[in-house]
Amino acid sequence: MKNLLQLALVLCLICTSSTLAQDNKTMYVFGHSLIVHATSSDETTVPHWLHLLAQEAGHTISVSGQYGFLPQHADLPPIAQWGFSEVPSAWESDTQEFSEANFNTILLTAANFIQYQPSNVNYHGNPTTSPLSATLDIVDWIDNQEESAVTYIYENWPDMATFIAGEGFPPSGTEFENYNNYTTGDFHNWWIDYQDYVQAARPSENVRMIPVGPVLSKLLTDTPLSQVPILELYEDNAPHGEPTLYFLAGLITYMAIYEEKAPVTYTIPNTVNALVQSNFQSTIDFIWNELLAFNYSNGSSRVFNNNPLHTDSKDYNELSIFPNPTKDIIKITNHNFPYTFELFDSKGLMVNQKFDNVGDSINISNLSDGLYFLKIQINGNQVIKKIVKH
């Protein structure tokens, strides 16, 4: 009994330590003005909103960072340049070694005007450095300093000037539509390839990606936020943003790094367009589902460090599940053996709920919309299938 109690205590401590690591972020940012836009207000910075959302959720975050593009960032060690009125600083580069800050989260981003050629091609005018090589230099250096830190590629949004006649501002409706199509199309594909190149070159490194720009474009075209006036989002064709844009970018980033939905109880200030507050829950849900759906071809997440459940268990050819996505009923067919199942939510927590089973049909109409994992035990095999409820 004593040994069992000791084991339980050890497991409890491990779980508590893991939870604290999840709740408390110490972040360094290799960034530029699409993360921290220097104005008279911190509301045009992503770290400001990360701090306020984390505070509302009962978490903590401290942030330090610097301006530059990848070649400048690869000139290491870094120098902390930023300071915020409310966000705690994570590191004093004048007096501390980088490793003394105990960073657990790294954010880095590329320029938003270099997507005319692949990230593994050297910069124009720089025959020795590509976005990829500079990134690998940073990743390798970070690994030597903070081996357990998670690195996130912050996929930003593209330069808008080339989409506007005469490179003026603001864009017309058609020009903005073309801009968003590019953001979710070729621009996004560049970043996917970029992450893939990094992963291929450093398969043992934990490098994630947050698709901030594409999710922003979808929010601004496919949701009620499409009614937010363009001049309350962007201030120029670079395009730097107003508080509304950086709040949304911070909201996306928060959910990616904390691996949870943002707290809907947070009261958004009136410097952010009122449509965001009035559609806050649906905006959170939309972002969450976009992040859950951003996966590698094998189904593992490009975003989340702690996958809710792994879906790489042995496949079972005699099993099919449909319809998927579904509003209410899922059917399990084409099996010749008895089976049992369990359902888990997107955080990997088992759904403790009775389901109406009729034959091979399962009624999940009472569940909230989102991503679930159906774990089936059949003929000695375990099969895990993703289920999308909408």
C-alpha positions in Angstrom: 0.0 0.0 0.0 2.8 2.4 0.9 4.5 1.8 -2.5 1.2 2.4 -4.3 0.8 5.7 -2.4 4.3 6.7 -3.3 3.6 5.9 -7.0 0.4 7.9 -6.9 2.3 10.8 -5.4 5.0 10.7 -8.1 2.4 10.5 -10.8 0.5 13.4 -9.3 3.7 15.5 -9.2 4.5 14.7 -12.8 1.0 15.7 -13.9 1.1 18.9 -11.8 4.5 19.8 -13.3 3.1 19.2 -16.8 0.1 21.3 -16.1 2.1 24.2 -14.8 4.4 24.1 -17.9 1.2 24.3 -20.0 -0.2 27.2 -17.9 3.0 29.3 -17.6 4.8 30.5 -20.7 8.2 32.2 -20.9 8.5 33.3 -24.5 11.2 34.8 -26.7 10.2 36.2 -30.1 12.4 36.5 -33.2 9.9 38.9 -34.8 9.0 42.0 -36.6 6.2 44.5 -36.9 3.5 42.0 -37.7 4.0 40.7 -34.2 4.9 44.0 -32.4 3.9 47.2 -34.2 5.5 50.1 -32.4 2.7 52.7 -31.8 1.6 54.8 -28.8 -0.3 51.7 -27.6 0.6 48.2 -26.8 -2.7 47.2 -28.3 -0.9 46.9 -31.6 1.2 44.0 -30.3 0.5 40.3 -30.0 2.2 39.9 -26.6 -0.1 42.5 -25.0 -3.2 40.4 -25.9 -1.5 37.1 -25.0 -0.9 38.5 -21.5 -4.5 39.7 -21.0 -6.0 36.5 -22.3 -3.7 34.4 -20.2 -4.4 36.5 -17.1 -8.2 36.0 -17.6 -7.6 32.2 -18.0 -5.5 32.0 -14.8 -2.2 31.5 -16.7 0.9 33.6 -16.8 3.2 34.7 -19.6 6.4 36.7 -19.8 7.8 37.9 -23.1 11.0 39.3 -24.5 11.9 39.7 -28.2 13.6 41.6 -31.0 13.0 43.1 -34.4 14.5 41.8 -37.6 14.2 39.3 -40.4 15.6 35.8 -40.3 19.2 36.6 -41.4 19.5 39.3 -38.7 17.9 36.9 -36.1 20.5 34.3 -37.0 23.2 36.6 -35.8 23.2 35.1 -32.4 23.0 35.5 -29.4 19.9 37.6 -29.5 19.4 41.0 -27.9 16.1 41.7 -26.1 14.7 45.0 -27.5 11.1 45.0 -26.4 9.3 46.3 -23.4 5.6 46.5 -22.6 3.5 48.4 -20.1 1.7 45.3 -18.8 3.5 42.2 -20.1 6.3 41.0 -17.8 9.8 40.9 -19.3 11.3 37.4 -19.6 14.9 38.2 -20.0 17.5 41.0 -19.5 20.0 40.3 -22.2 22.4 42.9 -20.8 22.9 41.0 -17.6 21.8 37.4 -18.2 22.7 34.5 -20.4 19.8 33.3 -22.6 19.7 30.0 -20.8 19.1 31.7 -17.5 15.6 32.8 -18.6 14.4 29.2 -18.9 12.4 29.9 -22.0 9.8 27.2 -22.8 8.3 28.9 -25.9 10.0 30.4 -28.9 8.2 32.3 -31.6 9.8 33.2 -34.9 8.6 34.5 -38.2 9.8 35.2 -41.7 9.4 38.4 -43.8 6.0 38.7 -45.6 7.3 39.7 -49.0 9.7 36.9 -49.8 7.2 34.3 -50.9 8.0 34.6 -54.6 10.6 31.8 -54.3 10.8 28.8 -52.0 12.2 29.1 -48.5 15.2 26.9 -49.3 16.4 29.2 -52.0 19.0 31.9 -51.0 17.8 35.4 -50.6 18.2 37.7 -53.5 21.6 39.4 -53.1 22.7 37.0 -50.4 24.3 33.9 -51.9 24.9 32.1 -48.7 21.6 32.4 -46.7 18.1 31.3 -47.3 15.1 31.6 -45.0 15.5 27.9 -44.3 19.2 28.0 -43.5 18.7 31.1 -41.2 15.9 29.3 -39.4 18.0 26.2 -38.9 20.8 28.3 -37.4 18.2 29.7 -34.9 16.7 26.3 -34.1 20.1 24.7 -33.6 21.2 27.6 -31.3 17.9 27.4 -29.3 18.4 23.6 -28.9 21.8 24.2 -27.3 20.3 26.8 -25.0 16.9 25.4 -24.1 16.5 21.9 -25.3 12.9 21.4 -24.2 11.6 24.7 -25.6 8.9 24.5 -28.2 9.5 26.6 -31.3 6.5 28.0 -33.2 6.7 29.5 -36.7 4.3 32.4 -36.7 2.8 32.5 -40.2 2.0 36.1 -40.7 0.0 37.9 -43.5 1.4 39.0 -46.9 2.3 42.4 -48.2 -0.8 44.1 -49.5 0.7 46.7 -51.8 0.9 44.6 -54.9 -2.8 43.9 -54.7 -3.8 47.5 -54.8 -3.9 49.6 -57.9 -1.0 52.1 -57.8 0.1 50.4 -54.5 -2.2 52.8 -52.7 -4.5 52.2 -49.7 -7.1 51.1 -48.8 -7.9 48.2 -51.1 -11.2 47.9 -53.0 -13.5 45.1 -52.2 -12.2 43.1 -55.1 -8.6 43.8 -54.3 -9.1 42.7 -50.7 -10.8 39.5 -51.9 -7.8 38.8 -54.1 -5.5 39.5 -51.2 -7.3 37.0 -48.9 -7.4 34.4 -51.6 -3.6 34.7 -51.9 -3.2 34.6 -48.1 -5.1 31.3 -47.9 -3.6 29.9 -51.2 0.0 30.3 -52.5 1.2 32.3 -49.5 -0.1 29.7 -47.1 1.5 26.9 -49.2 4.9 28.6 -49.0 4.7 28.4 -45.2 3.6 24.8 -45.2 6.6 24.0 -47.4 8.8 26.0 -45.1 7.7 24.0 -42.0 8.2 20.8 -44.0 11.7 21.8 -45.0 12.6 22.6 -41.4 11.0 19.3 -40.2 12.9 17.3 -42.8 16.2 19.0 -41.9 15.7 18.6 -38.1 13.3 15.7 -37.6 14.1 15.5 -33.9 13.3 19.2 -33.2 9.9 20.3 -32.0 8.9 23.0 -34.5 5.2 23.9 -34.8 3.4 26.5 -36.9 0.6 28.9 -36.2 -1.4 29.8 -39.4 -2.2 33.3 -38.2 -2.6 35.0 -41.6 -4.8 32.4 -43.2 -7.1 32.1 -40.2 -7.4 35.9 -40.1 -8.3 35.9 -43.8 -11.0 33.3 -43.2 -12.4 35.2 -40.2 -12.6 38.4 -42.3 -14.3 36.7 -45.2 -16.3 33.7 -43.9 -17.7 35.0 -40.5 -19.6 38.1 -39.2 -16.2 39.8 -38.8 -16.3 40.3 -42.6 -18.3 43.4 -41.7 -15.5 45.0 -39.8 -14.4 48.1 -41.8 -11.0 47.7 -43.5 -9.7 50.9 -41.9 -10.3 49.4 -38.4 -8.1 46.4 -39.4 -5.2 47.9 -41.3 -3.4 51.2 -41.3 -1.3 50.9 -44.4 -0.5 48.5 -47.2 2.5 46.8 -45.5 0.1 46.0 -43.9 0.5 47.0 -40.3 -2.7 46.7 -38.2 -5.0 48.4 -35.8 -5.8 47.0 -32.4 -8.6 44.8 -33.9 -6.1 43.0 -36.1 -3.5 42.4 -33.5 -6.2 41.3 -31.0 -7.3 38.6 -33.5 -3.7 37.6 -34.2 -3.1 37.3 -30.4 -6.3 35.3 -30.0 -5.1 32.8 -32.6 -1.6 32.6 -31.1 -3.0 32.2 -27.6 -5.0 29.1 -28.6 -2.1 27.6 -30.4 0.5 27.9 -27.6 -1.8 27.2 -24.7 -3.6 24.5 -26.6 -7.0 25.5 -25.4 -9.9 27.8 -26.3 -9.4 31.4 -25.2 -11.5 32.5 -22.2 -14.8 33.9 -23.5 -15.2 35.7 -20.2 -12.5 38.2 -21.2 -14.1 41.6 -21.8 -12.7 43.1 -25.0 -11.9 46.8 -24.8 -13.8 49.2 -27.1 -10.6 50.0 -29.0 -11.3 46.6 -30.8 -14.3 46.7 -33.2 -17.5 45.8 -31.3 -18.3 43.0 -33.8 -15.5 41.0 -32.2 -17.1 41.1 -28.8 -20.6 40.4 -30.0 -19.3 37.4 -31.9 -16.6 36.4 -29.5 -17.8 32.8 -28.8 -18.3 31.9 -32.4 -14.9 33.5 -33.3 -13.2 31.4 -30.7 -14.9 28.3 -31.9 -14.0 29.1 -35.6 -10.3 29.6 -34.7 -10.2 26.5 -32.6 -11.6 24.3 -35.4 -9.2 25.8 -37.9 -6.2 25.0 -35.6 -7.5 21.5 -35.0 -7.8 20.9 -38.8 -4.2 22.1 -39.6 -2.5 18.8 -39.8 0.2 16.8 -41.6 -1.0 14.2 -44.1 -0.7 11.5 -41.4 -3.2 13.3 -39.2 -0.7 14.7 -36.6 -1.0 18.3 -35.7 1.2 21.0 -37.3 0.2 23.3 -34.4 -0.2 21.5 -31.1 2.7 20.2 -29.2 0.6 17.7 -27.2 -1.6 15.9 -29.6 -4.9 15.1 -27.9 -4.7 11.5 -29.1 -2.4 9.9 -31.6 -4.1 8.5 -34.7 -1.2 6.4 -35.8 -2.5 3.2 -34.3 -2.9 0.1 -36.5 -5.5 0.7 -39.2 -8.2 -1.9 -39.6 -9.3 -2.4 -43.2 -12.7 -4.0 -42.3 -13.9 -0.9 -40.5 -15.5 2.2 -41.9 -17.1 5.2 -40.2 -19.5 7.6 -41.9 -20.8 10.3 -42.3 -17.8 12.4 -41.2 -18.3 15.3 -40.5 -21.7 14.7 -39.0 -24.4 16.6 -37.2 -25.7 13.7 -35.2 -25.3 10.1 -36.2 -22.1 8.2 -37.0 -22.3 4.7 -38.4 -19.7 1.9 -37.9 -19.9 -0.7 -40.6 -18.1 -3.4 -42.5 -16.7 -5.3 -39.5 -16.9 -8.9 -38.7 -16.0 -8.8 -35.0 -17.5 -7.5 -31.8 -16.1 -4.2 -30.7 -16.2 -1.6 -28.0 -15.6 2.1 -28.2 -14.7 5.2 -26.2 -15.0 8.8 -27.3 -12.5 11.5 -26.4 -12.6 15.3 -26.8 -10.0 17.4 -28.5 -7.9 17.6 -25.3 -7.8 13.8 -25.0 -10.4 13.7 -22.2 -12.9 10.8 -22.3 -16.4 11.9 -22.9 -18.3 10.5 -19.9 -21.7 10.4 -21.5 -24.2 7.7 -22.4 -24.9 7.4 -26.2 -27.9 6.1 -27.9 -26.7 3.1 -29.9 -29.0 1.5 -32.4 -27.2 -1.3 -34.2 -24.0 0.2 -35.6 -25.1 3.8 -35.2 -24.0 6.2 -32.5 -26.0 9.4 -31.8 -23.7 12.3 -30.8 -26.2 15.1 -31.3 -25.9 16.2 -27.7 -22.2 16.9 -28.0 -20.8 20.4 -28.7 -19.5 21.1 -32.2 -15.8 20.3 -32.6 -13.2 17.5 -33.1 -13.5 14.2 -31.3 -11.6 10.9 -31.3 -13.4 7.6 -31.5 -11.2 4.8 -30.0 -12.4 1.4 -31.1 -11.2 -1.9 -29.7 -11.9 -4.7 -32.3 -10.4 -8.1 -32.7 -7.4 -7.3 -30.5 -6.6 -4.1 -32.5 -7.0 -0.5 -31.5 -8.3 1.9 -34.1 -8.6 5.7 -33.5 -10.6 7.8 -35.9 -11.1 11.5 -36.0 -14.8 12.6 -35.9 -15.9 16.1 -36.7 -19.2 17.2 -35.1 -20.7 20.3 -36.6 
